[in-house]
């Protein structure tokens, strides 16, 4: 996935904020469906995994909501003297889809927005905050690798065997204890190293290789305009009455939606699929150029 990865970090961050923000603050099923489709497509193009886990999370969230929310007029069945309604089931599916879409967007965000890009965004305005963020992101893979090293070393020494649950729990507690000590020690070493190199001795400067290009301007402008149009058009007119969940689930027929509602859906659909479309356009262009050789 090179379109967003090669873009200016500011333009890429604004895109993720717009794409995820509109869906996170919307209760419109079509907006959430478009958000989920765009996030999943982007994750697939990034060759990311975890789709089975997200599918299970969606199913679990959909099934749990009717157990606590009993509103609705269409009773499917009664469980422990509590009605399970179709409206609660549909609303649970909507909420689960919104959560899964948000997780997908943040998964794509963490893949593209590396620590050096976050440092570039916040470096000049908030240098201390950017340093904390970059160090925190750096410690996540370091902690994981060191935990695997400690666990492998203890297995080699024969300290424990994973023959039952008790031994496994004891092993994980021992590894966690070692990792806490390692983290504190590594933090002290990092602080001493930064002090020795003159950190906070004067005004900091930073080097950045990112520049704004015409593609970055297009991505930034398109993100803001499309997200603004989607938010504006879904907040006016009769868009709020297109879908109703309680007391009875109902939807207005598409022919009565109106121009504003269609324009809102089209705007957000373009926004959600924008990086995927740009990536596919790059692939087609590359294939075309290869065919000319």
N, C-alpha and C positions, 0 to 999 in steps of 0.2 A: 504494500500500500504506500505509493510514493507521492500521491497528490497532496495529502495533508502533511505527510512526513517532511516533504521538501518545502512546505509553505512557511511563511514567517510565523513564529510561535504566537504572536499576538492575534493574527488572523485565524489561526487554528483554534486558539482558546476561545475567541469570540464565537466561532462557529459552534463549538461544543456547548457553550453556555446558551446560545440561542436554540439549538436543536433540542437539547435536554430540558431547558427551562420551560419552553412552551408546553411540552407534554406533561411535565411534572406539575404544572399549575392548571391543567385542563382536565375536565371530567367528560370530555367528548370522546365517545368510543372510536370514531373515525380518526381523530387526531392521534389518539393513543395507538391505534392499529398502524397508522402511517409511521409513527415514531418507532414502534417495535420492528416494522419491516425495514426501515432505514438503518437502525442500529444492528440488526442481525446481518443484513447484507454487508455493512461495513466491517463487521467482525469476521465474516467469512472471507472477505477480500484480504483482511489482515492475517488470515490463516489462524485465527484464534479458536480455542476450544471451549469446553464447558457447556455445550448446548444441552446435553442430557440433564445436567444439574439444573439449568435454568428451566427446562421443560418440567422437571419434577417440582421445582419451586412454584411454577405457575399452577400446576395441578393441585399442589398442597394448599396454596393460598385460596384457590377457587373453592376447594372442598371445605376449608375451615370457616370461611365467612358465614355460610348458612347455619352453622352450629351456634353462632352467637347473635346473628341478626335474623330475626324472625318476621321482619316486615314483608309485606307483599300479600296479594290476594290469591295467587295461584299456588295452592299447597300441593307439593309433589308427594310427600309422605310425612309421617309423624315419627319422630325419634325421641324416646324418653319424654313423651307428652309435650314435645316442642315441635311445631310445624317447620318443615324445611320447604321454603318457597322458591319458585323459579326466579322471582325478582332478586332475592338475596343471592342466589347462585350466579345470576348474570352480573350483579354488582361486584361480587367477589372475583369473577373473571376479569372485569374491568380493572379493579384495583390491583390484581396480581399482574396483569399485563403492563400496567403503568410502572410497577416496581421492577419487573424484569427488564423493561425497556430502559429505565434509568440505570440499572446495573450494567446493561450492555453498553450504554453510552459512556459510563465511567470506565468500563473495561477498555474500550477503544481510546478513551482519553489518556489513561495511564500508559498505554502502549506507545502513543505518539508523543505525548508531552513528557519527555524525559527530564531528569533533574537539571541538565544544562539549559533546557528551554525555559523551565520555571525560573531558574536563576536569571536568565536574560530578561524575562518579563518583570520580575520584582526587584532586580538587582539595583537599579538606580533609585527607585522610589522607596523601597523598603528592603535595604540590604540585609538587615538582621533577620527579618522574616524569611527572605529568600534563602539565606544560609541555613536556617533551621529546617525549612522544607526540603532542601536538597540533601542535607545530612540525614534527615529522617528517611527519605526515599532510598538513600544509599545504604542505610543500616538494615533495611528489610532483606535484600538478597544476601548481604553479609551474614546476618543472623541465621538465615536459613542454611547457608553453606556451612557455617561453623557448627550448627546443631547437628547436621548430618555427619560432619567430621568427628565430633565428640561421640556421637552414638556408635559410629563404626569403630572408633578406637576402643570403646568399652566392650563392644561385642568381641573384638579381637583378643582383648585381655581376659575374656571369659568372666567378666564381672556379673553378667546376668544373661538369662536365656528367655526368649519370648515363647515359652511353652504354655503359659496360661495368662489370663487377664491380670492377675495380681503382679506377676513378674513384669508384664508390659507396663503397668501403671507405675511401679517402682522405678523402672528404667526411665520413663519419661520425666518423672519428678527429679531424678538424679541429673538427667541431661539439662532440665530447666534450671536447676540450681547452679550448675556449672556455667550455663549461658548468662545468668544474671551477673555472676562474678566477672565473666569475660566482658560483658557489656560495660559495666562500671569501670573496669580497668582500661578498656579501649577508649572510653570517653575521656578519662584522665590523660591518656597518652595523646589523644587528639587535641585536647585543650592546651597541653604543654607545647605541642608542635606548633599550633597556631600562634601562641604567645611568642615562641622563639623566632617565628617568621615575621613578627611585627604586626600581627593582626590588631586592629583598633588603635594603632600608633598614629594614624592620620586618616585623611580622607581616602576612601577606597576607590579604586578604578577597576574596570573590568573590560575584558575583551569579548567582542561579539562578532560572529561571522554572519549573522542574519541581516538581510536587507529586504526592504519592501520592493516588490516587483509589481508589474501590472496584474499578474495572477493573484497576488496577495490582496491588492486593492479590490479586485473583482470579488474574491471570496469574502472579504470583510463587508463590502457594500451589499452583496447579495444576502449574506446572513442577517444583517440588520434589517434590510428592507423586507425580506420574506417573513422573518419572525415578527416584525412590527405589523405587517399586514395581517398575518394569521391571528395575532392577539387582538388587534383592533376589530377585525371583521367578526370574530367569534364572540366579542363582548357587546355587540350592538345588534339591533334588529331582533329577529325571532330565532336566532341560532341556539339560544339556551333551551328552546322548547322543541328542538328536533328530537331529542331522546328523553324519555322519562322512565325511571325505574320504579318509583313508588307513587301511589299504591299499586299501580298496574304497569308493567313494562309495555311501552308503546313507542313507535317511531313514525314520524311523519313520512309520507311517500316522497321519494327523491324529486318528483316533478313539482312539489310544492316547497322546496327548500329555499329558492330564491337565489339571486345573483351573488349576494354577499356571502352566503354560506358556501356556495360552490367555489367562490374566489378564495375563501379562507382555507378550504381543504386543498385546493390546487397549490396555493402558496406554500403551505406547510409540507405538502407532498414533494414539491420541488426542493425545499430546504432539506428534508430528511434524506432524499436520494441524491443530493448534489455531489458529495465527494465520490460516491460510487459511480455516478455517471461520468464524472471527470476522469476517474481511474479507468473505466472501460473505454473512454475516448482515447486515452493515452495508449492503451493496449491495442486498440484497432489501428491507431496511427503507426505504432511500432511494427505491427504485422504488415501493414501496407508498405512501409519503407523497406522491410526485409524482402518483400516480394519483388521490389524494384531492383534489388542487387543482382 
